């Protein structure tokens, strides 16, 4: 028999996770038997006084883990689960974030519009590569297939203003892996990071035991004046084209200051050209590496935003003075990306399909962004939006709310909010709004939930 679900609105767990946990516990311990039906979503919403999205998120997670199944027009039925001893489990904030991004509602900054993926072109290129590449099963170049590196060279030179030869390019399965390679190679005493900044860099640095030096970001990018005050720091990570998460573009004055710091202190800069492909008011701004005349910039790029996160292909452009050192220390490794994927991507770029795909998706994202901005500003007339000239996210500033309080209330209703702390603006909530992967039919519900949390 199903026991009553009891929720704690003030608890540390999201409401949907409380529902999920209590149902899963009853199923594991035999309290709910195989074949029994769970209450309908409407009934449970009425009983628990929670939103439809909260119950939907809980049921979706129960289905994903195999506790229940959905029967057409008959509701949800419990599947066979052997009695298991009860175990107290805590869900980390990182796992909770992943679960909510998977089955809950969120303005996630990590998603793209999968309907825009070039399925037909991609399938055609796969067939071509399989039938036309005789050496596809051989090991290949440890730096990445030459065809892909040449295609990247031509694209980066023409569209990003990068100074590069194909021998400077290293291909790997993701930016995290490239950062791991770089920290092994450079062995820095410490690394300066933008604050706020891209959290994955800090996590990777900690794994290597490298101390982090946070450097504040303002409307022009990282504050080089503060970077100069930190002694014995010779590596700095920046996202100048569309800073994550603040969304600002580093000004040319600040870029020249940063390059001057690197040259004077004999330091290196890691430039992550994050979201550089998508600009909505001006042409794409050239890469920092392109105006570097002293070989101080390591350039990183990826296809996770422009094509899909599942295309696990990233690359870096090393300064010439680091190439020989990389060959000596890392040349025994194989490339971590399959040759099939590399060859397909090489043809996708060299044929011009990639450039056409970027133009098409930019139009799609611009339309989606402007529609969402309009809806948010209608719902919150006093709000302000920044960081919306480029990339796949922007910042929504909501006067009259505290960031942490609004985030907690929203989580209780099954809505994940990514936020930025801003001590300089108390009494205003700062929300990261990713729009690329939003399902348009869910947007009104998400905004209504946000309004409810804001007004209470």
Long-range contacts (C-beta under 8 A, 24 or more apart in sequence): 1-31, 1-32, 2-26, 2-31, 2-32, 2-36, 2-38, 2-39, 3-31, 5-44, 5-47, 5-48, 7-48, 7-50, 9-412, 13-91, 13-96, 14-96, 14-100, 14-104, 14-411, 14-412, 14-414, 15-50, 15-54, 15-411, 15-412, 15-413, 15-414, 16-53, 16-54, 16-55, 16-57, 16-58, 16-61, 16-100, 16-104, 16-414, 17-58, 17-91, 17-96, 17-99, 19-44, 19-48, 19-50, 19-54, 19-55, 19-58, 20-57, 20-58, 20-61, 20-62, 23-58, 23-62, 23-67, 24-62, 24-65, 24-67, 25-86, 27-67, 27-68, 27-78, 27-81, 28-81, 28-83, 28-84, 28-86, 29-83, 29-84, 29-86, 30-83, 32-78, 33-78, 34-78, 34-79, 34-80, 34-81, 35-77, 35-78, 36-77, 36-78, 37-74, 37-75, 37-76, 37-77, 37-78, 38-68, 38-75, 38-76, 38-77, 38-78, 40-75, 50-413, 50-414, 51-413, 51-414, 51-445, 51-449, 52-445, 53-104, 53-105, 53-413, 53-414, 53-415, 53-445, 53-446, 53-449, 54-412, 54-413, 54-414, 56-414, 57-100, 57-103, 57-104, 57-105, 57-414, 60-103, 61-99, 61-102, 61-103, 64-102, 64-103, 97-416, 100-411, 100-414, 100-416, 101-416, 104-414, 104-415, 104-416, 105-414, 105-415, 105-416, 105-442, 105-445, 105-446, 105-449, 106-415, 106-416, 106-417, 106-418, 106-434, 107-393, 107-416, 107-417, 107-418, 107-431, 107-432, 107-433, 107-434, 107-435, 107-438, 107-446, 108-416, 108-418, 108-434, 108-437, 109-244, 109-245, 109-392, 109-393, 109-418, 109-432, 109-434, 110-309, 110-434, 110-437, 111-309, 111-434, 111-436, 111-437, 111-438, 112-304, 112-305, 112-307, 112-308, 112-309, 112-392, 112-436, 112-437, 113-361, 113-364, 113-365, 113-368, 113-436, 113-437, 114-308, 114-437, 116-357, 116-360, 116-361, 116-364, 117-307, 117-308, 118-307, 118-348, 118-353, 118-357, 121-348, 121-353, 121-357, 122-344, 122-348, 125-344, 125-347, 125-348, 125-353, 126-340, 126-344, 128-347, 129-340, 129-343, 129-344, 129-347, 130-340, 133-339, 133-343, 136-339, 136-340, 136-343, 137-339, 138-339, 139-334, 140-334, 140-335, 140-339, 140-342, 141-335, 142-330, 142-331, 142-332, 142-333, 142-334, 142-335, 143-167, 143-169, 143-170, 143-171, 143-335, 144-169, 144-170, 144-171, 144-172, 144-315, 144-335, 144-337, 144-342, 145-171, 145-335, 145-339, 145-342, 145-343, 145-346, 147-342, 147-343, 147-346, 147-347, 147-350, 148-342, 148-343, 148-345, 148-346, 148-349, 149-315, 150-346, 150-350, 151-345, 151-346, 151-347, 151-349, 151-350, 152-301, 152-315, 152-349, 154-349, 154-350, 155-349, 155-354, 155-355, 156-287, 156-299, 156-301, 156-317, 159-284, 159-355, 160-273, 160-276, 160-284, 160-286, 160-287, 160-290, 160-301, 161-286, 161-287, 161-290, 161-291, 162-287, 162-289, 162-290, 162-299, 162-317, 163-289, 163-290, 163-292, 164-289, 164-299, 164-317, 167-323, 168-317, 168-318, 168-319, 168-320, 168-323, 169-315, 169-316, 169-317, 169-318, 170-315, 170-316, 170-318, 170-326, 171-313, 171-314, 171-315, 171-335, 171-337, 171-342, 172-314, 172-315, 172-316, 172-335, 172-336, 172-337, 173-312, 173-313, 173-314, 173-336, 173-337, 174-302, 174-304, 174-312, 174-314, 175-200, 175-272, 175-300, 175-302, 175-304, 175-314, 176-200, 176-204, 177-314, 177-336, 178-300, 178-314, 178-315, 178-316, 179-204, 179-270, 180-204, 180-207, 180-208, 181-316, 181-330, 182-270, 182-298, 182-316, 183-208, 183-210, 184-208, 184-329, 184-330, 185-322, 185-325, 185-326, 185-329, 185-330, 186-235, 186-268, 188-234, 188-235, 189-232, 189-233, 189-234, 190-232, 190-233, 190-235, 191-233, 191-235, 191-236, 191-237, 192-227, 192-230, 192-233, 192-235, 192-236, 192-237, 193-236, 193-237, 194-222, 194-237, 194-238, 194-239, 194-243, 196-245, 196-246, 196-420, 196-421, 197-237, 197-239, 197-244, 197-245, 198-237, 198-239, 198-244, 198-245, 198-272, 198-274, 201-237, 217-243, 217-246, 217-248, 218-248, 219-248, 220-248, 220-250, 220-251, 220-253, 220-254, 221-248, 221-249, 221-250, 221-251, 221-254, 221-255, 221-258, 222-250, 222-254, 222-258, 224-254, 224-257, 224-258, 224-260, 224-261, 225-257, 227-258, 227-261, 228-261, 233-267, 234-265, 234-266, 234-267, 234-268, 235-267, 235-268, 235-269, 235-270, 236-261, 236-262, 236-267, 236-268, 236-269, 236-270, 237-269, 237-270, 237-272, 238-269, 238-270, 238-271, 238-272, 238-288, 239-271, 239-272, 239-273, 239-274, 240-271, 240-273, 240-287, 240-288, 241-273, 241-274, 241-275, 241-276, 241-284, 241-285, 241-287, 241-390, 242-274, 242-275, 242-276, 242-278, 242-387, 242-390, 242-391, 243-274, 243-387, 244-274, 244-275, 244-393, 245-393, 245-395, 245-418, 245-420, 245-432, 246-386, 246-387, 246-395, 246-420, 247-386, 247-387, 247-388, 247-389, 247-390, 247-391, 247-393, 247-394, 247-395, 248-387, 249-285, 249-389, 249-390, 250-288, 255-288, 255-291, 256-291, 258-288, 259-288, 259-291, 259-292, 259-294, 259-296, 259-297, 262-294, 262-296, 262-297, 263-294, 263-296, 267-296, 268-296, 268-297, 268-298, 268-319, 269-296, 269-297, 269-298, 270-297, 270-298, 270-300, 271-297, 271-298, 271-299, 271-300, 272-300, 273-299, 273-300, 273-301, 274-305, 274-391, 275-305, 275-390, 275-391, 275-392, 276-301, 276-390, 277-305, 277-306, 277-358, 277-362, 278-305, 278-306, 278-358, 278-361, 278-362, 278-365, 278-390, 278-391, 278-392, 279-362, 279-389, 279-390, 280-362, 280-365, 280-366, 280-369, 280-388, 280-389, 280-390, 281-389, 282-389, 289-317, 295-319, 295-320, 295-321, 298-322, 303-345, 305-392, 305-436, 306-354, 306-357, 306-358, 306-361, 307-354, 307-357, 311-341, 311-345, 312-337, 312-341, 313-337, 313-341, 313-342, 313-345, 365-392, 365-435, 365-436, 368-435, 368-436, 368-438, 368-440, 369-394, 369-435, 371-440, 372-433, 372-435, 372-438, 372-443, 375-443, 375-444, 375-447, 376-433, 376-447, 379-447, 379-450, 379-451, 380-451, 380-454, 392-434, 392-435, 392-436, 393-432, 393-433, 393-434, 393-435, 393-436, 394-432, 394-433, 394-435, 395-420, 395-430, 395-431, 395-432, 395-433, 396-430, 396-431, 396-433, 397-425, 397-428, 397-429, 397-430, 397-431, 398-428, 398-429, 398-430, 398-431, 398-454, 399-427, 399-428, 400-427, 400-428, 400-454, 401-427, 401-428, 401-429, 401-454, 402-426, 402-427, 402-429, 403-428, 403-429, 403-430, 403-431, 405-429, 406-431, 406-453, 406-454, 409-453, 409-456, 410-449, 410-450, 410-453, 413-449, 413-452, 413-453, 414-449, 415-446, 415-449, 415-450, 415-453, 417-450, 429-454
